[in-house]
Amino acid sequence: MASVAGRGATRSGHPPLDRAVLQGFYRRMRAVAPAAVGAIERDRATDHTRPFADTACGRLAQSLDHDGLRALGMWAHHWCMRFYDDDTLPGLRLVREIAARVGLGWTADEVRWMLRESCAAGPAAEARFTLPLAAARELAPGDVPPELYEDLPIAADPPTGPFGAVVPRQLRREPGSR
């Protein structure tokens, strides 16, 4: 599974993630990808107002331990960033539901990877920071990747969509400030 930004690429000038770490991410995501694709496809054909626990994605999420759920979240985040359109609504719901869970044990490298995917995706994918920001809230203050604050593109009017504001108030900047 290749990144939208390319393997290990950084647009920000930050050092790339360790190759072994990246390979571990891709290995974990490949393990959950077939089930995730099937669940998203089944959920596309169903009523989108059903409770999450009653959806194929919800049942898949409930079947996974914390490591598996983080891998599923990273895969769904990656998938939604690459194929952002109206057909990703079940995937976006899955990302939002995983972002709402606490205590999953996110690592700084996982947050860095998702943040880089989000930055590479561009503004069309308005929910692109949902999962990296939620995961970053679980990190100890000293473990928060500096690029979370340095490279997070902040708009004067943060995007709001079906999932609410993407950028927390404390991270918003005035236009033109850095």
MDTraj code that builds the backbone (N, CA, C; nanometers):
import mdtraj as md
import numpy as np

residues = "MET ALA SER VAL ALA GLY ARG GLY ALA THR ARG SER GLY HIS PRO PRO LEU ASP ARG ALA VAL LEU GLN GLY PHE TYR ARG ARG MET ARG ALA VAL ALA PRO ALA ALA VAL GLY ALA ILE GLU ARG ASP ARG ALA THR ASP HIS THR ARG PRO PHE ALA ASP THR ALA CYS GLY ARG LEU ALA GLN SER LEU ASP HIS ASP GLY LEU ARG ALA LEU GLY MET TRP ALA HIS HIS TRP CYS MET ARG PHE TYR ASP ASP ASP THR LEU PRO GLY LEU ARG LEU VAL ARG GLU ILE ALA ALA ARG VAL GLY LEU GLY TRP THR ALA ASP GLU VAL ARG TRP MET LEU ARG GLU SER CYS ALA ALA GLY PRO ALA ALA GLU ALA ARG PHE THR LEU PRO LEU ALA ALA ALA ARG GLU LEU ALA PRO GLY ASP VAL PRO PRO GLU LEU TYR GLU ASP LEU PRO ILE ALA ALA ASP PRO PRO THR GLY PRO PHE GLY ALA VAL VAL PRO ARG GLN LEU ARG ARG GLU PRO GLY SER ARG".split()
xyz = np.array([
    [0.0856, -0.1159, 0.0000],
    [0.0000, 0.0000, 0.0000],
    [0.0905, 0.1225, 0.0000],
    [0.0843, 0.2019, -0.1019],
    [0.1693, 0.3195, -0.1115],
    [0.0963, 0.4422, -0.0596],
    [0.1717, 0.5311, -0.0037],
    [0.1156, 0.6548, 0.0484],
    [0.0824, 0.7489, -0.0657],
    [-0.0155, 0.8360, -0.0439],
    [-0.0478, 0.9356, -0.1454],
    [0.0688, 1.0311, -0.1657],
    [0.1525, 1.0463, -0.0654],
    [0.2655, 1.1365, -0.0750],
    [0.3908, 1.0631, -0.1211],
    [0.3827, 0.9336, -0.1371],
    [0.5001, 0.8555, -0.1737],
    [0.5655, 0.7998, -0.0497],
    [0.6318, 0.6891, -0.0651],
    [0.6912, 0.6178, 0.0467],
    [0.7924, 0.7066, 0.1194],
    [0.7622, 0.7397, 0.2450],
    [0.8540, 0.8158, 0.3293],
    [0.8685, 0.9620, 0.2915],
    [0.7918, 1.0092, 0.1961],
    [0.8083, 1.1467, 0.1506],
    [0.7642, 1.2459, 0.2564],
    [0.8322, 1.3576, 0.2587],
    [0.7897, 1.4659, 0.3466],
    [0.7901, 1.5941, 0.2662],
    [0.6832, 1.6662, 0.2723],
    [0.6751, 1.7960, 0.2065],
    [0.7199, 1.9063, 0.3005],
    [0.7284, 1.8736, 0.4268],
    [0.7538, 1.9756, 0.5268],
    [0.9010, 1.9919, 0.5592],
    [0.9850, 1.9032, 0.5092],
    [1.1255, 1.9095, 0.5429],
    [1.1585, 1.8319, 0.6695],
    [1.0579, 1.7754, 0.7360],
    [1.0840, 1.6920, 0.8532],
    [1.1452, 1.5613, 0.8054],
    [1.2287, 1.5002, 0.8875],
    [1.2890, 1.3736, 0.8445],
    [1.1828, 1.2687, 0.8190],
    [1.2066, 1.1820, 0.7204],
    [1.1082, 1.0775, 0.6928],
    [1.1003, 0.9788, 0.8087],
    [0.9915, 0.9089, 0.8150],
    [0.9760, 0.8044, 0.9158],
    [1.0693, 0.6885, 0.8824],
    [1.1129, 0.6192, 0.9833],
    [1.1998, 0.5041, 0.9668],
    [1.1330, 0.4013, 0.8768],
    [1.2093, 0.3462, 0.7844],
    [1.1556, 0.2502, 0.6874],
    [1.0926, 0.1284, 0.7568],
    [1.1556, 0.0783, 0.8617],
    [1.1005, -0.0376, 0.9332],
    [0.9667, -0.0028, 0.9987],
    [0.9550, 0.1185, 1.0499],
    [0.8289, 0.1636, 1.1100],
    [0.7209, 0.1685, 1.0023],
    [0.7540, 0.2275, 0.8876],
    [0.6575, 0.2348, 0.7775],
    [0.6149, 0.0953, 0.7325],
    [0.7095, 0.0054, 0.7184],
    [0.6760, -0.1306, 0.6769],
    [0.5824, -0.1971, 0.7776],
    [0.6051, -0.1704, 0.9061],
    [0.5149, -0.2230, 1.0085],
    [0.3742, -0.1680, 0.9938],
    [0.3634, -0.0376, 0.9640],
    [0.2310, 0.0223, 0.9424],
    [0.1617, -0.0451, 0.8238],
    [0.2339, -0.0562, 0.7111],
    [0.1733, -0.1124, 0.5910],
    [0.1356, -0.2588, 0.6118],
    [0.2172, -0.3357, 0.6841],
    [0.1870, -0.4757, 0.7124],
    [0.0573, -0.4860, 0.7945],
    [0.0455, -0.4019, 0.8989],
    [-0.0742, -0.4030, 0.9829],
    [-0.1976, -0.3610, 0.9036],
    [-0.1824, -0.2585, 0.8184],
    [-0.2968, -0.2118, 0.7400],
    [-0.3383, -0.3148, 0.6362],
    [-0.2405, -0.3840, 0.5735],
    [-0.2755, -0.4886, 0.4766],
    [-0.3534, -0.6017, 0.5431],
    [-0.3272, -0.6261, 0.6695],
    [-0.3976, -0.7331, 0.7408],
    [-0.5458, -0.7021, 0.7584],
    [-0.5811, -0.5760, 0.7764],
    [-0.7218, -0.5398, 0.7975],
    [-0.7915, -0.4932, 0.6703],
    [-0.7154, -0.4636, 0.5652],
    [-0.7723, -0.4048, 0.4440],
    [-0.8826, -0.4879, 0.3799],
    [-0.8663, -0.6189, 0.3600],
    [-0.9751, -0.6933, 0.2941],
    [-1.1073, -0.6855, 0.3710],
    [-1.1013, -0.7002, 0.5013],
    [-1.2243, -0.6916, 0.5808],
    [-1.2809, -0.5497, 0.5765],
    [-1.1933, -0.4500, 0.5775],
    [-1.2380, -0.3103, 0.5739],
    [-1.3063, -0.2778, 0.4414],
    [-1.2475, -0.3211, 0.3309],
    [-1.3087, -0.2966, 0.1997],
    [-1.4463, -0.3608, 0.1940],
    [-1.4564, -0.4850, 0.2383],
    [-1.5857, -0.5532, 0.2379],
    [-1.6886, -0.4834, 0.3246],
    [-1.6469, -0.4401, 0.4429],
    [-1.7402, -0.3720, 0.5336],
    [-1.7875, -0.2398, 0.4740],
    [-1.6957, -0.1632, 0.4185],
    [-1.7333, -0.0341, 0.3581],
    [-1.8277, -0.0569, 0.2397],
    [-1.7976, -0.1561, 0.1568],
    [-1.8852, -0.1860, 0.0426],
    [-2.0254, -0.2253, 0.0903],
    [-2.0332, -0.3093, 0.1929],
    [-2.1657, -0.3484, 0.2452],
    [-2.2385, -0.2272, 0.3024],
    [-2.1661, -0.1399, 0.3716],
    [-2.2307, -0.0235, 0.4330],
    [-2.2747, 0.0795, 0.3300],
    [-2.2107, 0.0842, 0.2152],
    [-2.2545, 0.1765, 0.1097],
    [-2.3958, 0.1445, 0.0634],
    [-2.4301, 0.0167, 0.0664],
    [-2.5595, -0.0279, 0.0150],
    [-2.6693, -0.0271, 0.1201],
    [-2.6391, 0.0174, 0.2419],
    [-2.7385, 0.0130, 0.3488],
    [-2.7788, 0.1530, 0.3915],
    [-2.8684, 0.1575, 0.4847],
    [-2.9190, 0.2823, 0.5416],
    [-2.8091, 0.3484, 0.6251],
    [-2.7701, 0.4692, 0.5890],
    [-2.6616, 0.5405, 0.6574],
    [-2.7016, 0.5956, 0.7941],
    [-2.8283, 0.5851, 0.8292],
    [-2.8724, 0.6363, 0.9597],
    [-2.8724, 0.5281, 1.0671],
    [-2.8394, 0.4053, 1.0290],
    [-2.8347, 0.2973, 1.1287],
    [-2.7288, 0.3276, 1.2328],
    [-2.7495, 0.2820, 1.3559],
    [-2.6452, 0.2982, 1.4575],
    [-2.5160, 0.2314, 1.4104],
    [-2.4028, 0.2932, 1.4411],
    [-2.2746, 0.2422, 1.3938],
    [-2.2534, 0.0962, 1.4330],
    [-2.2899, 0.0597, 1.5530],
    [-2.2694, -0.0777, 1.5992],
    [-2.3453, -0.1795, 1.5131],
    [-2.4507, -0.1365, 1.4435],
    [-2.5305, -0.2259, 1.3597],
    [-2.4822, -0.2316, 1.2154],
    [-2.3740, -0.1610, 1.1834],
    [-2.3206, -0.1612, 1.0471],
    [-2.2091, -0.2639, 1.0346],
    [-2.1725, -0.2963, 0.9123],
    [-2.0613, -0.3891, 0.8891],
    [-1.9311, -0.3296, 0.9437],
    [-1.9114, -0.1998, 0.9246],
    [-1.7910, -0.1348, 0.9789],
    [-1.7924, -0.1387, 1.1314],
    [-1.9075, -0.1190, 1.1907],
    [-1.9183, -0.1228, 1.3361],
    [-1.8885, -0.2607, 1.3916],
    [-1.9397, -0.3625, 1.3240],
    [-1.9116, -0.5000, 1.3694],
    [-1.7634, -0.5324, 1.3530],
    [-1.7030, -0.4863, 1.2444],
    [-1.5593, -0.5082, 1.2250],
    [-1.4797, -0.4388, 1.3356],
    [-1.5120, -0.3139, 1.3634],
    [-1.4410, -0.2396, 1.4679],
    [-1.4547, -0.3082, 1.6033],
    [-1.5717, -0.3610, 1.6330],
    [-1.5925, -0.4276, 1.7612],
    [-1.5135, -0.5574, 1.7724],
    [-1.4765, -0.6161, 1.6606],
    [-1.4068, -0.7447, 1.6623],
    [-1.2559, -0.7307, 1.6805],
    [-1.2045, -0.6090, 1.6782],
    [-1.0596, -0.5876, 1.6800],
    [-1.0091, -0.5425, 1.8165],
    [-0.8849, -0.5807, 1.8476],
    [-0.8189, -0.5282, 1.9673],
    [-0.7657, -0.3881, 1.9357],
    [-0.6989, -0.3252, 2.0304],
    [-0.6516, -0.1867, 2.0106],
    [-0.5547, -0.1744, 1.8931],
    [-0.4601, -0.2692, 1.8799],
    [-0.3665, -0.2631, 1.7673],
    [-0.4403, -0.2759, 1.6347],
    [-0.5342, -0.3686, 1.6279],
    [-0.6121, -0.3866, 1.5066],
    [-0.6991, -0.2666, 1.4755],
    [-0.7553, -0.2058, 1.5780],
    [-0.8401, -0.0881, 1.5581],
    [-0.7574, 0.0315, 1.5103],
    [-0.6359, 0.0477, 1.5644],
    [-0.5481, 0.1546, 1.5145],
    [-0.5110, 0.1291, 1.3684],
    [-0.4804, 0.0040, 1.3334],
    [-0.4487, -0.0291, 1.1940],
    [-0.5688, -0.0024, 1.1040],
    [-0.6882, -0.0387, 1.1503],
    [-0.8096, -0.0125, 1.0733],
    [-0.8291, 0.1379, 1.0559],
    [-0.8083, 0.2139, 1.1637],
    [-0.8216, 0.3594, 1.1541],
    [-0.7221, 0.4190, 1.0563],
    [-0.5968, 0.3726, 1.0617],
    [-0.4947, 0.4243, 0.9696],
    [-0.5291, 0.3864, 0.8259],
    [-0.5769, 0.2633, 0.8035],
    [-0.6139, 0.2215, 0.6689],
    [-0.7313, 0.3044, 0.6186],
    [-0.8358, 0.3181, 0.7010],
    [-0.9537, 0.3945, 0.6593],
    [-0.9176, 0.5405, 0.6344],
    [-0.8316, 0.5964, 0.7192],
    [-0.7852, 0.7341, 0.7006],
    [-0.7144, 0.7454, 0.5659],
    [-0.6225, 0.6549, 0.5384],
    [-0.5483, 0.6548, 0.4127],
    [-0.6438, 0.6397, 0.2937],
    [-0.7362, 0.5459, 0.3035],
    [-0.8299, 0.5204, 0.1954],
    [-0.9181, 0.6431, 0.1686],
    [-0.9665, 0.7030, 0.2760],
    [-1.0530, 0.8212, 0.2591],
    [-0.9766, 0.9388, 0.2001],
    [-0.8477, 0.9532, 0.2334],
    [-0.7689, 1.0636, 0.1798],
    [-0.7418, 1.0443, 0.0311],
    [-0.7260, 0.9212, -0.0122],
    [-0.6971, 0.8944, -0.1533],
    [-0.8215, 0.9015, -0.2397],
    [-0.9348, 0.8575, -0.1886],
    [-1.0550, 0.8438, -0.2706],
    [-1.1678, 0.9292, -0.2165],
    [-1.1378, 1.0514, -0.1776],
    [-1.2369, 1.1371, -0.1138],
    [-1.3446, 1.1775, -0.2134],
    [-1.4639, 1.1280, -0.1917],
    [-1.5811, 1.1683, -0.2681],
    [-1.7046, 1.1227, -0.1900],
    [-1.8191, 1.1338, -0.2493],
    [-1.9412, 1.0983, -0.1780],
    [-1.9484, 0.9501, -0.1413],
    [-1.8759, 0.8670, -0.2137],
    [-1.8787, 0.7234, -0.1845],
    [-1.7992, 0.6872, -0.0597],
    [-1.7293, 0.7813, -0.0019],
    [-1.6494, 0.7497, 0.1167],
    [-1.7260, 0.7726, 0.2460],
    [-1.8546, 0.8023, 0.2409],
    [-1.9290, 0.8293, 0.3638],
    [-1.9173, 0.7178, 0.4674],
    [-1.9282, 0.5901, 0.4308],
    [-1.9068, 0.4865, 0.5337],
    [-1.7633, 0.4876, 0.5873],
    [-1.6655, 0.5138, 0.5012],
    [-1.5266, 0.5224, 0.5465],
    [-1.5040, 0.6410, 0.6382],
    [-1.5635, 0.7538, 0.6051],
    [-1.5514, 0.8722, 0.6909],
    [-1.6196, 0.8487, 0.8246],
    [-1.7317, 0.7800, 0.8231],
    [-1.7995, 0.7480, 0.9491],
    [-1.7116, 0.6560, 1.0335],
    [-1.6474, 0.5598, 0.9693],
    [-1.5566, 0.4698, 1.0399],
    [-1.4413, 0.5477, 1.1031],
    [-1.3821, 0.6394, 1.0277],
    [-1.2726, 0.7226, 1.0809],
    [-1.3227, 0.8032, 1.2000],
    [-1.4385, 0.8638, 1.1862],
    [-1.4942, 0.9457, 1.2955],
    [-1.5204, 0.8625, 1.4201],
    [-1.5741, 0.7427, 1.4014],
    [-1.6034, 0.6552, 1.5157],
    [-1.4748, 0.6103, 1.5846],
    [-1.3710, 0.5782, 1.5081],
    [-1.2435, 0.5392, 1.5685],
    [-1.1808, 0.6586, 1.6388],
    [-1.1922, 0.7771, 1.5804],
    [-1.1377, 0.8986, 1.6424],
    [-1.2049, 0.9261, 1.7772],
    [-1.3292, 0.8850, 1.7923],
    [-1.4024, 0.9102, 1.9172],
    [-1.3619, 0.8153, 2.0298],
    [-1.2906, 0.7099, 1.9959],
    [-1.2485, 0.6128, 2.0984],
    [-1.1211, 0.6600, 2.1653],
    [-1.1160, 0.6424, 2.2949],
    [-0.9979, 0.6838, 2.3708],
    [-0.9243, 0.5604, 2.4225],
    [-0.7970, 0.5793, 2.4513],
    [-0.7179, 0.4727, 2.5100],
    [-0.6730, 0.3660, 2.4125],
    [-0.6608, 0.4002, 2.2835],
    [-0.6184, 0.3013, 2.1847],
    [-0.4668, 0.2825, 2.1804],
    [-0.3927, 0.3714, 2.2444],
    [-0.2469, 0.3563, 2.2479],
    [-0.1756, 0.4071, 2.1243],
    [-0.2269, 0.5151, 2.0649],
    [-0.1628, 0.5724, 1.9462],
    [-0.0183, 0.6092, 1.9769],
    [0.0675, 0.5957, 1.8762],
    [0.2085, 0.6344, 1.8908],
    [0.2343, 0.7635, 1.8142],
    [0.3432, 0.8298, 1.8501],
    [0.3797, 0.9536, 1.7802],
    [0.4060, 0.9257, 1.6323],
    [0.4665, 0.8122, 1.6001],
    [0.4922, 0.7794, 1.4591],
    [0.3623, 0.7578, 1.3825],
    [0.2620, 0.6966, 1.4449],
    [0.1323, 0.6784, 1.3787],
    [0.0684, 0.8146, 1.3518],
    [0.0771, 0.9043, 1.4490],
    [0.0214, 1.0387, 1.4309],
    [0.0962, 1.1107, 1.3198],
    [0.2284, 1.1034, 1.3199],
    [0.3080, 1.1671, 1.2134],
    [0.2662, 1.1154, 1.0766],
    [0.2525, 0.9847, 1.0627],
    [0.2172, 0.9265, 0.9340],
    [0.0804, 0.9777, 0.8876],
    [-0.0180, 0.9743, 0.9779],
    [-0.1519, 1.0215, 0.9397],
    [-0.1519, 1.1699, 0.9073],
    [-0.0752, 1.2476, 0.9828],
    [-0.0679, 1.3913, 0.9564],
    [-0.0088, 1.4173, 0.8186],
    [0.0939, 1.3443, 0.7825],
    [0.1551, 1.3613, 0.6500],
    [0.0583, 1.3198, 0.5404],
    [-0.0174, 1.2133, 0.5621],
    [-0.1197, 1.1732, 0.4662],
    [-0.2238, 1.2842, 0.4511],
    [-0.2613, 1.3438, 0.5627],
    [-0.3617, 1.4500, 0.5622],
    [-0.3127, 1.5724, 0.4873],
    [-0.1892, 1.6124, 0.5119],
    [-0.1338, 1.7294, 0.4437],
    [-0.1230, 1.7051, 0.2938],
    [-0.0878, 1.5830, 0.2540],
    [-0.0755, 1.5505, 0.1129],
    [-0.2111, 1.5454, 0.0438],
    [-0.3170, 1.5169, 0.1188],
    [-0.4497, 1.5023, 0.0597],
    [-0.5060, 1.6350, 0.0116],
    [-0.4760, 1.7422, 0.0786],
    [-0.5273, 1.8716, 0.0375],
    [-0.6642, 1.9029, 0.0947],
    [-0.7083, 2.0255, 0.0722],
    [-0.8303, 2.0751, 0.1363],
    [-0.9602, 2.0130, 0.0866],
    [-0.9593, 1.9422, -0.0250],
    [-1.0845, 1.8815, -0.0720],
    [-1.1344, 1.7774, 0.0275],
    [-1.0429, 1.7137, 0.0959],
    [-1.0789, 1.6130, 0.1958],
    [-1.0925, 1.6838, 0.3304],
    [-1.2063, 1.7449, 0.3540],
    [-1.2196, 1.8340, 0.4698],
    [-1.2113, 1.7638, 0.6050],
    [-1.2333, 1.6348, 0.6112],
    [-1.2235, 1.5626, 0.7389],
    [-1.0851, 1.5007, 0.7572],
    [-0.9874, 1.5497, 0.6825],
    [-0.8558, 1.4859, 0.6789],
    [-0.7788, 1.4917, 0.8097],
    [-0.8110, 1.5813, 0.9006],
    [-0.7385, 1.5916, 1.0265],
    [-0.8139, 1.5303, 1.1449],
    [-0.9297, 1.4729, 1.1198],
    [-1.0115, 1.4163, 1.2272],
    [-0.9349, 1.3128, 1.3092],
    [-0.8807, 1.2119, 1.2446],
    [-0.8142, 1.1049, 1.3179],
    [-0.6765, 1.1446, 1.3711],
    [-0.5906, 1.2121, 1.2929],
    [-0.4606, 1.2488, 1.3517],
    [-0.4731, 1.3407, 1.4728],
    [-0.5677, 1.4328, 1.4710],
    [-0.5846, 1.5221, 1.5862],
    [-0.6386, 1.4460, 1.7070],
    [-0.7314, 1.3544, 1.6839],
    [-0.7848, 1.2747, 1.7945],
    [-0.6750, 1.1853, 1.8524],
    [-0.5949, 1.1251, 1.7669],
    [-0.4864, 1.0385, 1.8132],
    [-0.3815, 1.1195, 1.8886],
    [-0.3531, 1.2392, 1.8419],
    [-0.2525, 1.3251, 1.9079],
    [-0.2955, 1.3620, 2.0492],
    [-0.4255, 1.3717, 2.0735],
    [-0.4736, 1.4044, 2.2079],
    [-0.4379, 1.2952, 2.3084],
    [-0.4110, 1.1749, 2.2613],
    [-0.3747, 1.0649, 2.3513],
    [-0.2261, 1.0617, 2.3840],
    [-0.1464, 1.1378, 2.3117],
    [-0.0016, 1.1360, 2.3341],
    [0.0357, 1.2220, 2.4538],
    [0.1443, 1.1846, 2.5184],
    [0.1996, 1.2691, 2.6247],
    [0.2473, 1.3990, 2.5603],
    [0.2420, 1.5124, 2.6322],
    [0.2800, 1.6401, 2.5704],
    [0.4168, 1.6383, 2.5015],
    [0.5139, 1.5701, 2.5564],
    [0.6461, 1.5650, 2.4946],
    [0.6539, 1.4765, 2.3723],
    [0.5514, 1.3927, 2.3507],
    [0.5506, 1.3017, 2.2364],
    [0.4746, 1.3557, 2.1169],
    [0.4058, 1.4675, 2.1331],
    [0.3279, 1.5240, 2.0233],
    [0.4239, 1.5679, 1.9132],
    [0.4048, 1.5173, 1.7910],
    [0.4940, 1.5554, 1.6811],
    [0.4911, 1.7061, 1.6588],
    [0.6095, 1.7691, 1.6496],
    [0.6115, 1.9151, 1.6309],
    [0.5399, 1.9587, 1.5039],
    [0.5385, 1.8719, 1.4010],
    [0.4724, 1.9109, 1.2772],
    [0.3213, 1.9229, 1.2926],
    [0.2667, 1.8702, 1.4028],
    [0.1247, 1.8877, 1.4274],
    [0.0919, 2.0365, 1.4350],
    [0.1806, 2.1119, 1.4961],
    [0.1593, 2.2561, 1.5100],
    [0.2240, 2.3340, 1.3967],
    [0.3346, 2.2847, 1.3450],
    [0.4080, 2.3584, 1.2419],
    [0.3436, 2.3471, 1.1046],
    [0.2970, 2.2292, 1.0685],
    [0.2515, 2.2047, 0.9327],
    [0.1014, 2.1965, 0.9164],
    [0.0282, 2.2050, 1.0249],
    [-0.1163, 2.1956, 1.0165],
    [-0.1696, 2.3189, 0.9441],
    [-0.2226, 2.3008, 0.8233],
    [-0.2761, 2.4169, 0.7528],
    [-0.4042, 2.4639, 0.8195],
    [-0.4039, 2.5844, 0.8663],
    [-0.5181, 2.6399, 0.9380],
    [-0.5816, 2.7487, 0.8514],
    [-0.7088, 2.7344, 0.8281],
    [-0.7809, 2.8327, 0.7487],
    [-0.8492, 2.9327, 0.8409],
    [-0.8779, 3.0501, 0.7858],
    [-0.9496, 3.1509, 0.8637],
    [-1.0871, 3.0973, 0.9041],
    [-1.1516, 3.0292, 0.8126],
    [-1.2801, 2.9658, 0.8391],
    [-1.2598, 2.8156, 0.8283],
    [-1.2398, 2.7469, 0.9412],
    [-1.2169, 2.6030, 0.9353],
    [-1.3323, 2.5328, 0.8668],
    [-1.3023, 2.4277, 0.7912],
    [-1.4102, 2.3577, 0.7216],
    [-1.5062, 2.2940, 0.8199],
    [-1.6306, 2.3008, 0.7842],
    [-1.7317, 2.2306, 0.8616],
    [-1.8114, 2.1485, 0.7633],
    [-1.8362, 2.0307, 0.7957],
    [-1.9118, 1.9418, 0.7087],
    [-1.9988, 1.8555, 0.7959],
    [-2.0280, 1.7379, 0.7485],
    [-2.1144, 1.6511, 0.8275],
    [-2.0482, 1.6071, 0.9581],
    [-1.9181, 1.6306, 0.9719],
    [-1.8462, 1.5851, 1.0900],
    [-1.8001, 1.7004, 1.1777],
    [-1.8437, 1.8215, 1.1530],
    [-1.8099, 1.9347, 1.2380],
    [-1.6763, 1.9955, 1.2043],
    [-1.6348, 2.0903, 1.2875],
    [-1.5089, 2.1600, 1.2656],
    [-1.3933, 2.0626, 1.2794],
    [-1.2955, 2.0767, 1.1929],
    [-1.1824, 1.9864, 1.1913],
    [-1.0717, 2.0362, 1.2828],
    [-1.0546, 2.1669, 1.2920],
    [-0.9424, 2.2241, 1.3652],
    [-0.9885, 2.2735, 1.5018],
    [-0.9305, 2.2208, 1.6101],
    [-0.9696, 2.2692, 1.7421],
    [-0.9395, 2.4175, 1.7585],
    [-1.0195, 2.4846, 1.8381],
    [-1.0072, 2.6286, 1.8557],
    [-0.8659, 2.6702, 1.8965],
    [-0.8017, 2.5941, 1.9865],
    [-0.6705, 2.6339, 2.0347],
    [-0.5627, 2.6239, 1.9269],
    [-0.5903, 2.5561, 1.8158],
    [-0.4917, 2.5448, 1.7086],
    [-0.5180, 2.6406, 1.5930],
    [-0.6286, 2.7126, 1.5963],
    [-0.6607, 2.8040, 1.4868],
    [-0.5702, 2.9258, 1.4917],
    [-0.5322, 2.9714, 1.3754],
    [-0.4479, 3.0903, 1.3636],
    [-0.5183, 3.1925, 1.2766],
    [-0.4777, 3.3143, 1.2919],
    [-0.5312, 3.4187, 1.2074],
    [-0.4699, 3.4037, 1.0676],
    [-0.5420, 3.4448, 0.9627],
    [-0.4877, 3.4344, 0.8274],
    [-0.3541, 3.5105, 0.8195],
    [-0.2578, 3.4492, 0.7526],
    [-0.1283, 3.5131, 0.7323],
    [-0.0309, 3.4947, 0.8455],
    [-0.0749, 3.4464, 0.9617],
    [0.0183, 3.4264, 1.0731],
    [0.0789, 3.2886, 1.0627],
    [0.1940, 3.2715, 1.1206],
    [0.2611, 3.1407, 1.1160],
    [0.3167, 3.1068, 1.2488],
])
top = md.Topology()
chain = top.add_chain()
for i, resn in enumerate(residues, 1):
    res = top.add_residue(resn, chain, resSeq=i)
    for name in ("N", "CA", "C"):
        top.add_atom(name, md.element.get_by_symbol(name[0]), res)
traj = md.Trajectory(xyz[None], top)
